[in-house]
Amino acid sequence: MPHSDRSTHLITGIVEDATGRPVPDASVYLTAGPEPYPDIAALSAADGSFTLSVRGAGAYTVQCRTPDDRIGEATVTAGGDSPARVRLRV
């Protein structure tokens, strides 16, 4: 039977506007992953930062929606001992 990575991995990042300023209160969520994933979401902090926890290593698509409906999206690979880092531009 193949080995399956069931450990928890972190995806951390920042939501920024087109000028590089942090965007607070953006909803950040997963739209795709290597296996079924629960509805995971977070709000970006005042400095635009966020953290999501995922099960299993692999590529995840992270999307955000700002309070004024701008959308940003990026793909990041989670796995290993360090958090995966992603920057979402809106």
Secondary structure, 3 states (H helix, E strand, C coil): CCCCCCCEEEEEEEEECCCCCECCCCEEEEEECCCCCCCCEEECCCCCEEEEEEECCEEEEEEEECCCCCEEEEEEEECCCCCEEEEEEC
